């Protein structure tokens, strides 16, 4: 609790939008016999401009299947990841709470002994306890085996990598900048840990084969979808895909040797492979229970600009004020490119086809929305930052959040501090900073009192802040100031704040066989 108060006293802004306020106008309530299935697809390091439907005709269409979801469903154009880096974003999605509440303010490491605090209640646990079958495929990044593992946090089944693609070596590395080195290159500094593939809490391959991982993910996900009728219970399938996170490893047949040299084609091929997987999930869902399954596609944060040709597109959200002063304005920053992510919702019997919404929403809103659709209520012993977006998804409501706060994610300030805030079409920065740009440049961290305020309605690039003397600026400043005063009290009186343990220990790294180089699994499983 003292941590939360200290953050506030240093200028942190914390959302005061509580879940119960949104539940007052819930439009869809399911009964136990017809509770819907949920497929949540989370793409890693994807740019808003990577989705063809977001920029039709402006670039090669590498996402025909996701675009079909949009054509037959709802495109959410003002949807934001809860943070601009991996672990905090994923923790907030699963708890509907900012990192200053759930304790996860920056990434966990290979040797982290803990993860998402055990005091936090995750979405899959609530659905599991109500009778849902819950499964996860892909990147977790919220703690290894033991009490922090996916199967200890509410998932009945898990297959995936416990963290990011670049947090372990492989025998045949994918494309990265600087280039990845294979496990056989030998240790440099600390012993190299092979990238592990876990099934539930068992390492089944180490180092894993990045080049065949998509096939394994697809087969496991399709089994879960097709076996739903035999289980006779609704399901949550959470698919966290790391295709756009380096190292990139699309199937070799998808590009020629000449294309491989270009880099951009490697990224495009990775995007296409992810899109193919999304298409396979949609077809399986349509074949089994089309009218009672919600598919929600979104991203964990924006593209990683320092990876140059191996990074995605932010579209028009270029953060020009920052980039003109040095550095990047996507992943790790609170500029739009860091957290505005491509998002689509598809549910044929409930969501009108070929529609779009400009409602201001966040990944934190997935938690309360799914609970509402399942006819459940969240625990009342904690405060939430997510809102129920059921009316937006099902009834065309364009009313989203009044305020949304963006946590510092490594580019400036203290991790987790909420010093950037959306208020309608306006966005206020109390601190600015940049991530590393392609080529290595970085800008300077700057504090702003009074804050910089941009009008995103006319300035998507965040190029020119409002004149501090203008009436529009003063009106927005008044709203933000009032919200801050109210929310300082909210966080100061919140007794449910958690603290994550970021301690590291060599023995905490997932390891199939500590006696072998790179923890290699003996026999064919480990290559």
N, C-alpha and C positions, 0 to 999 in steps of 0.2 A: 504493500500500500504506500509506503514511504517513497518507493521509486516513482509511482504514478504522480504523487504530489510534487516531488522534485522536478519531474519533467514539466509539469504545469508551470511551476514557478520560473522555469527558464523559457517560457513562451510557447509551450506546446499547445496545439489546438486539438481538442478531442470531440468527436461527434456526439451529439446529445440526442440523436434520433433513436428512440427506443422502439423495440419491436412491437410493444403493445399498441402503440399509436397507429401503426400500419394495419394491425389486425382488426381494427374497428370497422373497416370497410371491405372485408374479404368477400369476394364474389363467387368463389368456387369452393365447395366443400364436398369431399368424396365420402362415400360410405365404405365400411370395411370390405364389402363384397366387390367393390369396383375401384379400389385404390390403384392409382396409376403406377406404371413402371417409370423409372428415371434412368436415362443414360446421360451422364455428364462427361463431356469431352474437353479436356484442358490441354491446349497446345502450349509448348514451351518457347519463349523468346520470339513470338510471332508478332509481326507488325500489322497495324490497322490497314495499311495499304497492300498487304499480301493477299487479301481476300478479293477475288475478281469482282464480286458483287459490290464492293465498296468503291471501286474505281473502274467501272465498265468502259472498255475500249481504250484505256490509258496504258495498259501493259498486257503482256502475254497472260492468258488465263490458265493458271496452274491449279485452280481449285474448282473444277466443274461440279464435283459432288457436294462440296460445302455450298457452292452457289445454288445448287438445286434445293438444298435445305432452305436457303433464303427465299428462293422462288416459290416454294411450297409452304413457307412458314413466315417468320417474323425476323427482320433484321434490326438489331438494336444498335443504333449509330453513335450513341453517347454512353457507352458502357465501359467501365474502368476496372482494371485489376486493383485489388485492395492495397497492393504495394508494388514497387518497381523492381523487385528481385524475388527469388524463388521461395525460400522457406516462409518468409512473412506473408506472402500472397496466399500460399496454400493453407497456412494456419488460419488466416482470416476467412477464407472461403469456407472452411470446415467448421468454424466456430461462430461466424457472424460477428466477430469482435476484432477491433484494431489491435495491432501488436502491443500497444501500451496497455491493453487490457489482458490479452491472452499470453503475453510475455515473449512472443517470438518477434524480435525486431530485426534480426539479420540471419544469415544462413548458418545451418549446422554443417559440420565438417565430417570427413571420413572417420575421424577418431573421436567424434562427439560421444559422450557417455549417455546423453539424454536426448530429449526432443520436445515436442509439444507437451507442455506441463500436464501432469496427470490430473490436475484440478480442473482442466478444461474438458467440456463435454462436446464431442464431435458429432456432426450430422449423422454419419453411418451408425453410431451407437444408438441414437434415438430411433432411427428407422428399424434397425435390427431388433430392438426391444419391443417394437410394435408389430413384429411379424414379417418384416421384409427380409429377403435374402440379399446380402450385401457383398459386393465383390469389387476389387480394385485391380486394374492392370496398368503398369507403368511406373513412373517416377513418384516416389513418396516424399523424401527430403524433410521428414519430420521426426526422425529418430530410427535407430536400428532395431534389432530384435529385442525381445524382452517386453516390458510394459509399454514401450514407445512404438512398437511395430504396428503395422496396419491391422493385423489380426488381433491385436490387443486394444485397438481403438474403435472397434465396431465392425470390421470387415470379416465376413465368413471366409473369404478366399482372397489371396494376393499373389500376383505374379509380376515381378518387375525389378527395377534398379532402385536401391534405397536412396540414391541421390543423383547428381547430374552426370552426364556422359563423360565430362572432362575430369572427373574426380577419381580416376583409376586408369590403368593402362590396359590395352588390348593387344592381341597378337597382330591384327591387321587394322591399324588405326584409320579413322575416317579423316575427312578434310578439316583442317583447322589453321588458324593463324595466331602464333607461329605453329609450324607443323607438329603434329603429335608424334611421339616416339613409341615404338612397339615395346611390349614388356621385355622382349629379348635384348633391348638396347642396354639393359643393365641398370642398376640403381645409381641415382645421382642425389647425394645427400641421404635422406631417409629411404629405407627400403620401399620399393614401389608395390602398391597393393593392386592386384588385378581387379578390373571392374566386375562386380559380382551380379549374377542373376539369382534372385531369391524366389522361391515358391513357398508361400506362407513364411516360415522362419528358417527354411533350409536353403543353403547355397547349392544350387543345382548346376551352375556353370561359372567358372572363374579362371581366367578372364573370359567374359562372355563374347559372343560373336555379334558385333553391332550390325553386320551386314545381313543377318538372318533374323534379327530381333523382331522386326515388324511382322513377319510370318508367324512367329510364336505368339505375339500379342494378338494377332487377328484370330488365330485358331482358338485361343483361350477365350476371347471375348465372344466369339460366335457360339462356342459350346454353352456359355452361360446364358446367352439369349435364347438359343434353341431348346435348352432344357427347362425353361421357365414353366412350361405347361406341366411337365412331370412333377415339378416342385409344388405346383398349385399355390404359389404365394407370389406377391409382387416383389419386384427386385429394384435395387439401386446398383447400377454399373458405373463406376467412376474410372474413366480411361484417361490417364495423364501421359500424353505423348511428348517425347523429347526430340522429335525429328528436327526441329529448327534450332536446337541447342547444339553447338559444336561439341565434339567432332561430328560432322555431317557424314552419314553413311548410307546414301541411297543405293538401290540395287545396281550393280555395274551395267546391266543390260539397258538401263534407262537413259544412258548417255554414251556418246562416243569418246574416244581418247582425246580428240580435238576439243570437244565441249568441256571435258574435265579440266583442261588447261585454263578455261575461262573463269572458273570460280562461280560466277553468277549462275551458270547452268547446273552446277552441283547443288546450289541452294534451291533452284527451281525443281530439280529432280527430287530433292528431299521433301519439298512442299507437295509435289505431286504424289509421292509415296504416302505421305500422311493423308492426303485427300482421298486416295484410293481406299485406305483403311476406313476412313469416315464413311465412304460410300458403301463398303461392305457391311458396316454396322447398321446403316440406314436400311439397306435391303433386307437384312436379317430381321430387323425390328418390324418392317412393313409386312414381312411374310408371316410373322408370328402373332403380333398384337398391335397392329398399326394404329388403331383408334384409341388405345389406352396407354400409349407410351410417349413421354416427353423426351426429346433429344435437345440438349442445351450445349452448344459449342461456344467456347470462349478461350481466352489466353491468360497466362500467369503474369506476364509483363511484356513490355515492348522489346524490339530487337536490340541486339548487343552490337552497337556501332563499331566498337574497336576491332571487330572481326571482319570489317571491310566487305569484301565480296561474299563472305559467308554469313552476312546479316540480312535481315529483312527490310521492308519498306515501311516508313512511318506515314506515307501518303502526304497530305498537306500539313501535317502536324510536325513542323520542322524545328520548332523552338528557336526561331531566328534571333531573338534578342540574345539568347545564350550563345549560339554558334557563331554569331558575329563577334563575340568577345573571347572565343576559344572554347574548345571542348565539344563533347557530344551531348545530345539532348534526348536520348531514348532510355534504354534500360539503366536502372540505378538512379535516374533523375525524377523530379516531379514535374517536368515539362510533359505536355500531352503525349509525345511519342513514347514516354516511359511507361504509361499506364492506360492510355486509350487503346482498347484491344478489339479485334473483330469478333462479333458476337451474333449468334443466330439461334433462335428457338423454333422447334418444329414439333407439332402435335396435330395431325390432320383433322381430328374430330373436334378440336378445341381452339386452335389458333388459326385465324383467317390467313389464307395463302397470299403470297406476294404483297406483304405489308411491311411497314417500317415504323420505328418509334424513335423519337428524339428524347425520350424521357431519360433523365440523368439517373443512372443506376450503377451498382458496384457488384463485384463478385461476392461480396458479403451478403447480398440479397438472395443468393441461391438457397442458403440455409433456411431462412424463414419462409420463402416461397414454396419450397418443396414440402416443408412440414405442413404448411397450410393446405396444400393440395392433397396431402395424405391424411388430412383430418386430425393433425396432431398439434400440440402446443409445446413450446420450448420450456425448459425448466425455469422456474420463477426465482431461483436463488442467485441470478446474475443479470447484468445489464448487457444489452446487445446493441450493435451498431448497424445491423442489417434491417431492411424493410421488406415487407411482403409485397412483391411485385406482381401478384396474381392478376390484378386488374389490367396492368400494362400488357401482360402476355396474352390474356384471354379475351379482354374486352376493349382493346384499343385505347385504353386510358393513356394519355400523354403526360400525366402528372407523375414525376419521379421524386427524387429527393430535393429538398430545399437547399441543403448543404451537403458537400462531400469533401472529406479531408484526405490529403495525400501524404503518407508518411515519408520522412527522409529514408532513403534506401541505399546510401553509400556515396552519393555525389556531394552532399553537403550536410552540415549539422550532425547532431547525434542520431544514431539509428533509432527509427521509430517515432521521433518527434514529428508532430503534425503541424508543420509550419507553412503549408500551402493549402488553400481552401477554395472550393468552387461554391459560388452563390448564384444560382441561376445560370445565366450565360456568362457571368463574370468569374474571373479567377484571380485570387490574391496571393502574392508571394511575400512571406516575411523573411525568406532566405532564398537565395539562388545559388546554383552551383552546377557543375557539369560532370559527366562521366568522361572516360577516356575516349577520344574520337579516333576514327580511322587515321592512322599515321602517328598517333601518340599524343596529340595536343590535349591540354586540359585548361579550363578557365579557372577563375579565382572565386572562391566562396565570398558572397556578399550578404550582409544583413540589411534589411530594408524596414525602416521605421520613419514614416508610414510605409505600408507595403506597396509593391508594384501591383497594379491591377490591370488586367487585360480584358477586352471584350471579345470573347471567342465567337460571338455571332458574326462579327465582321473581320476578325483577325485570327483565323485558325492557326496561323504560323506563329502566333505569340511574338510578333515582331515589335509592336509599338504600344507601350503601356499608356493608359489614360493620363491626361494632365491632372496632377494632384489638386489643382485649383478648380477643376470643372465640377459643376453640380452633379453630374453622373457619378464621378469618382466619390464625392462626399456622401452620396446616397448609399453606394455600395459599401463604403467604409463603415458607415453607421450600422448597416446590417451585420457585417462581419464582426465588428466590435461587440455588438450586443450578443451575438451568438457565442462569442468567445467568453464573455462574462458569465453567461448562463452555464456554459459547458465546463468552465473551471470548477464550478461547484459540483457538477455532476461527477466528474472524475475524482474530485477530492473526497466525495462521500461514497465512492464505489468500493464496497467491501469484497468484491469478487475478482480483483486484479490478481493475475498470476505472474510468476517470475520463472523464466526459463533458465535451465542450467546449461551453460555453454562450456563446461569443463571438457577437456580432451584427455584421452589416455590411449596409448598404443594398442592395448588389448581390446579396445572397443571397435576397431575396424573389422568389418565382416571378413572372415578368412576361412576358406574351405580346409586348407592344410597349412598351418603355420610353419611346418618344416620344409615346405617347398617354395621356390622363388615365386614371387607374385601371388602367393597363397593358392597356387594352381591346384585345381581338383585333379586327382589322378585319373587316368583312363580317358575314354572318348568324351566324357562330359566336359572336361576342361580343355579339350583340344590337344 
